Amino acid sequence: MTKILTVAKMVFKKRVLSPAYYWMILSPLLLLLVATGLSWYMVKQTAHNQPTIAVIASPTVRKALVAQHPTTYQIKSRITNAKQANNYLTDGVIDGILTINDDFSKVRYKHDASSKRSNPLTSLTINITALRSQFYASKLGLTPTEWANITKQATIHEETVNRQSTLNINNSQLAQSLSEAIVIVAFFFLISYISIVGAELGTEKGNHLIEGLLAAIPAKKHYTGKMLGICFLIAFQLVLYAVFGLVGFLLLRHSTFVKSLHLNDYLAKIDPQYLWISLILALLSLFLYISLAAYLVSLVSRAEDIGQATSGVTSILLIPYFINFLTQSNPNLLVVKILSYLPFMSQDIMPVRMAQGAASYSAGYVAVAISLLSAVLMYLFAQRTYVNNIFTYRSETPLKYLTNKLLRRN
């Protein structure tokens, strides 16, 4: 056990003292900050990007259009003359002129093509269509209340049966946001630690340094120490994220920006048990993919083949990501149900099914149990492969070797 801990500590110290390791930790946070900043900037730009238009129409029509409280454009109420409006448009004071005759038979929108603000034609069409309908309804003798009842959108009260008790939500948008966040975070973790596994297990063998190391420690213990050191790094990164999150919450909880995100309302809709299951599935999938990378790297004979071995594992990560989109629209599809229990897949699919009420917490725990058993078996399989191939050198790349082996078996 002492030798295993010694190897684990060496892996941990070597990585934790490397600037590249901290860049690996900070890059997802920086991406999150950039994405949040861009989102906030786009919202602000949209608010300041509203075009200003003049409405040349009867006072009644102009008043009705202003009363709609448009959000995508502003109406310059004091401009009522066509000549004055054209002068303002030429001078760049306004961005467009909307002209409407008394019976709505002619509607024209004249705008400046060089304006940096958005074109509100779509919103204008919707609003003017509503006013035009009200105009002809009044000519037919219908009161505004009668017309409102005719055009009122039907309300459908949804009642769901056989819905599993999971999240305190009834919309798929939150489910999509949660699942995408889990996929993105897991992807960053996996990409980083798959490359670390390749460097730790493959470089020593590829550079023929392993012979000297195994004179002091058995291959099995050497492998266990390497994997334990990587687990230490994962735990350290999670602790740092928890500290960053706590410090950020304490410093920014009273800021206007954080309040505008309505995080409390968002998090209040999420059951802690859901987060627990999703977190365990994500961590188990991380260990599964790391063990798979360790298995492939164990077959490496040259240092230049490490990238091919790890990229093969990285490619597999895209499969559950794309299936995730299918799950959003149909969480009860048979293939989706099956994949939500399978290792390497359940971490992305099961959280979505639970969030949409298509799977219960019991199903989530079943997926956790299957992933846990698979993680143990995958670890033992990768360890055995590492021990058996530690002194084996082939001219073939790992993927080519596995392909030829499968073809020979068949």
C-alpha distance (Angstrom), angle and dihedral (degrees) to the residues before:
residue distance angle dihedral
M1 . . .
T2 3.82 . .
K3 3.81 91.6 .
I4 3.82 91.4 48.2
L5 3.81 91.1 52.6
T6 3.78 90.5 46.1
V7 3.82 91.2 56.1
A8 3.81 90.8 43.9
K9 3.80 91.9 51.4
M10 3.80 91.2 48.4
V11 3.81 91.2 53.2
F12 3.79 91.7 46.1
K13 3.80 95.9 46.8
K14 3.79 93.7 45.1
R15 3.80 92.3 52.7
V16 3.79 99.6 36.1
L17 3.82 90.9 55.2
S18 3.80 92.2 50.4
P19 3.83 118.9 97.8
A20 3.82 88.2 -143.7
Y21 3.80 89.8 64.3
Y22 3.80 92.4 55.9
W23 3.78 90.9 46.1
M24 3.81 86.5 54.5
I25 3.82 88.5 53.3
L26 3.79 96.2 44.6
S27 3.81 99.3 41.8
P28 3.86 95.4 75.9
L29 3.82 89.6 47.2
L30 3.79 91.4 48.9
L31 3.80 89.9 48.6
L32 3.80 89.4 51.0
L33 3.81 91.3 49.3
V34 3.81 92.1 47.6
A35 3.81 92.0 47.8
T36 3.82 91.3 48.0
G37 3.79 91.5 46.5
L38 3.79 92.8 49.1
S39 3.79 90.9 48.0
W40 3.80 91.0 50.9
Y41 3.81 91.0 45.9
M42 3.81 92.1 50.6
V43 3.81 90.9 51.2
K44 3.79 90.7 50.6
Q45 3.80 92.4 45.4
T46 3.78 90.7 50.3
A47 3.79 89.7 53.5
H48 3.82 91.3 50.4
N49 3.78 93.4 39.7
Q50 3.78 96.3 71.4
P51 3.81 110.4 126.4
T52 3.79 119.6 -129.5
I53 3.80 115.0 -131.0
A54 3.78 137.8 -179.1
V55 3.81 119.9 -134.2
I56 3.80 116.6 -145.7
A57 3.79 104.4 -166.8
S58 3.77 142.2 101.0
P59 3.81 115.2 -54.2
T60 3.81 89.9 -111.6
V61 3.81 93.6 54.5
R62 3.79 92.5 43.2
K63 3.79 91.5 49.9
A64 3.81 91.6 48.1
L65 3.79 91.6 50.3
V66 3.82 91.7 50.5
A67 3.81 89.9 47.4
Q68 3.81 89.6 61.5
H69 3.82 88.0 70.4
P70 3.82 96.1 -139.1
T71 3.80 115.1 -149.9
T72 3.80 99.9 -165.1
Y73 3.82 98.1 55.5
Q74 3.80 141.2 21.5
I75 3.79 125.8 -130.4
K76 3.80 119.8 -138.5
S77 3.80 96.1 -142.3
R78 3.81 97.6 -173.1
I79 3.82 93.0 61.1
T80 3.82 107.2 85.0
N81 3.80 102.2 142.8
A82 3.82 121.4 87.5
K83 3.81 94.7 -144.0
Q84 3.80 92.2 49.1
A85 3.81 90.4 47.3
N86 3.82 91.9 52.5
N87 3.79 91.0 51.0
Y88 3.80 90.9 51.1
L89 3.81 90.5 47.9
T90 3.80 91.3 51.0
D91 3.80 91.2 49.1
G92 3.81 91.9 48.9
V93 3.80 94.8 -116.7
I94 3.80 91.3 123.6
D95 3.80 130.6 26.3
G96 3.80 101.4 -142.4
I97 3.79 148.9 0.3
L98 3.79 122.7 -132.2
T99 3.82 113.8 -159.9
I100 3.82 120.3 -168.7
N101 3.81 125.9 175.0
D102 3.79 122.3 -143.4
D103 3.82 98.3 -93.2
F104 3.82 96.9 37.0
S105 3.81 90.7 -117.6
K106 3.79 90.8 125.5
V107 3.78 122.5 38.8
R108 3.79 121.6 168.0
Y109 3.78 133.1 176.8
K110 3.78 117.9 -161.2
H111 3.79 116.4 -172.5
D112 3.79 143.2 169.5
A113 3.83 109.9 -101.8
S114 3.82 91.3 -159.4
S115 3.80 93.1 58.1
K116 3.80 114.9 119.9
R117 3.78 91.6 -146.1
S118 3.79 123.9 91.4
N119 3.79 124.8 -90.7
P120 3.84 109.7 -109.9
L121 3.81 95.3 -163.0
T122 3.80 94.4 120.0
S123 3.80 93.5 51.5
L124 3.80 91.6 43.8
T125 3.79 90.7 53.1
I126 3.81 91.9 52.6
N127 3.81 94.4 46.1
I128 3.79 95.6 44.6
T129 3.81 91.2 46.8
A130 3.81 88.5 56.2
L131 3.82 91.8 49.2
R132 3.80 91.8 46.3
S133 3.80 90.7 52.2
Q134 3.81 90.7 50.7
F135 3.80 90.2 48.8
Y136 3.81 94.2 54.7
A137 3.79 91.3 41.3
S138 3.80 90.0 57.3
K139 3.82 89.6 50.0
L140 3.80 88.1 55.7
G141 3.78 90.0 53.0
L142 3.79 98.2 -105.4
T143 3.76 117.5 145.2
P144 3.81 119.6 -130.4
T145 3.80 89.3 -108.3
E146 3.80 92.4 52.6
W147 3.78 91.6 48.0
A148 3.81 91.1 48.2
N149 3.80 89.8 53.4
I150 3.80 91.2 50.0
T151 3.79 95.0 49.8
K152 3.80 96.6 35.5
Q153 3.78 112.2 125.1
A154 3.77 113.9 -112.5
T155 3.81 115.2 -110.9
I156 3.78 115.7 -138.8
H157 3.78 115.0 -162.0
E158 3.77 106.9 -146.7
E159 3.78 119.7 -144.6
T160 3.79 117.9 -174.5
V161 3.79 122.5 -157.0
N162 3.80 126.5 -164.3
R163 3.80 89.7 19.3
Q164 3.78 111.4 159.5
S165 3.80 115.2 -125.6
T166 3.78 104.3 -114.2
L167 3.79 122.2 112.9
N168 3.74 125.9 23.2
I169 3.79 91.0 -123.3
N170 3.79 138.7 93.1
N171 3.80 102.3 -163.9
S172 3.77 129.7 87.2
Q173 3.82 93.2 -146.2
L174 3.79 92.2 77.2
A175 3.79 89.9 45.0
Q176 3.79 90.2 52.9
S177 3.81 92.3 48.4
L178 3.80 92.3 49.2
S179 3.78 94.6 47.3
E180 3.80 93.4 46.5
A181 3.80 90.6 50.1
I182 3.81 90.5 51.3
V183 3.81 91.8 48.1
I184 3.82 93.5 48.9
V185 3.81 95.1 46.6
A186 3.81 92.2 45.6
F187 3.80 90.4 47.7
F188 3.82 92.5 55.1
F189 3.79 91.6 47.7
L190 3.78 93.8 47.5
I191 3.80 96.5 46.2
S192 3.80 90.5 51.5
Y193 3.79 99.0 45.3
I194 3.79 95.8 40.4
S195 3.81 87.8 60.2
I196 3.82 90.1 47.2
V197 3.81 90.7 52.3
G198 3.78 89.7 50.7
A199 3.79 92.3 50.4
E200 3.81 95.4 44.8
L201 3.82 98.6 45.3
G202 3.78 103.3 25.9
T203 3.80 105.4 41.3
E204 3.80 95.6 59.4
K205 3.78 92.6 50.7
G206 3.80 94.8 40.3
N207 3.80 91.2 52.2
H208 3.84 92.4 43.5
L209 3.80 92.8 -117.4
I210 3.79 94.2 123.3
E211 3.83 94.5 80.3
G212 3.79 91.8 66.4
L213 3.81 93.6 43.9
L214 3.80 94.2 51.0
A215 3.79 90.2 54.9
A216 3.81 86.5 72.0
I217 3.83 101.2 35.1
P218 3.84 134.0 24.9
A219 3.80 116.9 -106.7
K220 3.79 92.6 -117.0
K221 3.79 93.1 54.8
H222 3.79 91.2 42.3
Y223 3.81 90.3 55.7
T224 3.82 92.3 45.9
G225 3.79 91.2 50.1
K226 3.80 92.2 50.3
M227 3.80 92.4 50.4
L228 3.80 92.0 44.8
G229 3.80 90.2 52.2
I230 3.80 89.8 52.5
C231 3.82 89.3 50.4
F232 3.81 88.1 53.0
L233 3.81 89.1 54.0
I234 3.80 91.7 50.3
A235 3.82 91.5 49.1
F236 3.81 90.7 47.8
Q237 3.80 91.4 51.4
L238 3.81 91.8 49.5
V239 3.81 90.6 49.8
L240 3.82 90.7 50.7
Y241 3.81 90.6 50.4
A242 3.81 90.1 50.2
V243 3.82 90.3 50.7
F244 3.82 92.1 46.9
G245 3.78 90.3 49.0
L246 3.81 93.7 49.1
V247 3.81 93.8 46.5
G248 3.79 91.8 45.8
F249 3.80 91.2 49.7
L250 3.79 93.3 49.8
L251 3.81 93.3 47.3
L252 3.79 99.6 40.9
R253 3.80 105.6 29.3
H254 3.81 92.4 101.9
S255 3.82 96.0 43.1
T256 3.79 120.3 114.8
F257 3.78 92.1 -127.8
V258 3.81 94.4 55.9
K259 3.80 91.2 45.5
S260 3.80 89.8 52.2
L261 3.83 89.3 59.1
H262 3.84 91.1 60.6
L263 3.79 90.9 -144.1
N264 3.80 93.0 162.9
D265 3.80 91.7 56.9
Y266 3.77 90.0 46.3
L267 3.80 96.1 48.9
A268 3.80 93.0 42.9
K269 3.80 88.6 68.0
I270 3.80 92.8 57.8
D271 3.78 121.0 86.1
P272 3.85 112.4 -135.1
Q273 3.80 88.9 -135.2
Y274 3.79 89.3 60.1
L275 3.80 91.0 52.5
W276 3.80 90.5 47.6
I277 3.82 93.7 53.5
S278 3.81 92.0 44.5
L279 3.81 92.0 49.3
I280 3.82 93.5 48.9
L281 3.82 91.4 48.3
A282 3.81 90.3 49.4
L283 3.82 92.9 50.3
L284 3.81 93.1 46.0
S285 3.79 91.0 48.9
L286 3.80 88.3 50.2
F287 3.80 89.9 54.9
L288 3.82 90.9 45.1
Y289 3.79 93.7 53.3
I290 3.80 91.7 44.0
S291 3.80 90.3 52.3
L292 3.80 90.5 47.8
A293 3.81 89.2 51.6
A294 3.80 89.3 48.6
Y295 3.81 89.7 52.2
L296 3.81 93.1 52.1
V297 3.79 93.5 42.7
S298 3.83 89.2 52.1
L299 3.81 87.0 66.2
V300 3.80 92.9 53.8
S301 3.79 116.5 114.3
R302 3.79 99.6 176.0
A303 3.79 130.8 42.6
E304 3.82 91.4 -127.4
D305 3.83 90.6 61.8
I306 3.82 93.6 60.7
G307 3.81 92.8 85.2
Q308 3.80 92.0 54.4
A309 3.80 91.8 50.4
T310 3.80 94.3 49.8
S311 3.82 94.3 41.9
G312 3.81 88.8 57.2
V313 3.80 89.2 59.4
T314 3.80 91.5 45.1
S315 3.80 90.5 54.5
I316 3.80 90.7 57.1
L317 3.82 89.0 59.8
L318 3.80 89.8 69.1
I319 3.81 93.1 61.7
P320 3.83 98.0 70.3
Y321 3.81 89.0 39.6
F322 3.82 92.5 61.0
I323 3.81 92.7 40.6
N324 3.78 85.8 54.7
F325 3.82 89.5 70.5
L326 3.80 90.8 53.7
T327 3.79 89.9 50.3
Q328 3.80 91.5 55.3
S329 3.80 92.4 62.0
N330 3.81 100.0 33.6
P331 3.81 114.9 18.2
N332 3.81 92.6 167.5
L333 3.78 97.1 56.7
L334 3.81 109.1 129.1
V335 3.80 95.8 -122.3
V336 3.81 90.0 47.9
K337 3.80 91.1 50.8
I338 3.80 91.2 52.0
L339 3.80 95.2 45.2
S340 3.81 91.9 48.8
Y341 3.82 88.4 69.4
L342 3.79 98.1 42.5
P343 3.81 122.2 97.8
F344 3.82 116.4 -110.1
M345 3.83 87.3 29.1
S346 3.80 109.6 47.7
Q347 3.82 95.4 73.7
D348 3.82 90.7 69.8
I349 3.79 102.4 30.3
M350 3.81 106.3 39.1
P351 3.86 94.8 55.9
V352 3.81 89.5 55.2
R353 3.81 93.1 49.0
M354 3.81 90.9 48.8
A355 3.81 92.2 46.6
Q356 3.80 91.0 53.7
G357 3.79 93.2 46.9
A358 3.80 93.0 -112.6
A359 3.81 93.2 117.2
S360 3.79 131.2 36.3
Y361 3.77 128.9 -133.7
S362 3.80 87.4 -102.9
A363 3.80 88.9 61.4
G364 3.78 88.8 49.1
Y365 3.80 91.7 53.5
V366 3.81 90.1 48.5
A367 3.81 88.7 54.6
V368 3.81 89.0 48.7
A369 3.82 91.3 51.8
I370 3.82 92.3 49.1
S371 3.81 91.3 48.1
L372 3.80 91.4 47.8
L373 3.80 92.6 51.8
S374 3.81 90.6 45.0
A375 3.82 91.2 49.2
V376 3.82 91.5 54.1
L377 3.81 92.6 46.7
M378 3.79 92.3 45.1
Y379 3.80 90.8 50.6
L380 3.82 92.6 50.8
F381 3.80 91.5 45.4
A382 3.82 92.5 50.0
Q383 3.80 90.6 45.9
R384 3.80 92.0 51.8
T385 3.81 91.2 47.6
Y386 3.80 90.7 50.1
V387 3.82 92.5 50.8
N388 3.82 93.8 45.9
N389 3.82 95.0 46.6
I390 3.78 101.6 37.1
F391 3.82 93.1 105.8
T392 3.82 96.1 29.7
Y393 3.79 116.7 107.7
R394 3.80 121.8 -173.4
S395 3.75 134.2 -179.1
E396 3.81 89.9 -136.7
T397 3.79 124.6 86.1
P398 3.83 115.6 -115.3
L399 3.80 94.4 -105.5
K400 3.80 92.8 46.9
Y401 3.79 90.6 48.0
L402 3.81 92.0 51.8
T403 3.81 91.5 46.5
N404 3.80 92.9 51.4
K405 3.79 90.6 45.8
L406 3.80 92.4 52.6
L407 3.81 91.9 46.9
R408 3.81 91.7 50.7
R409 3.80 90.7 50.8
N410 3.79 91.1 52.5
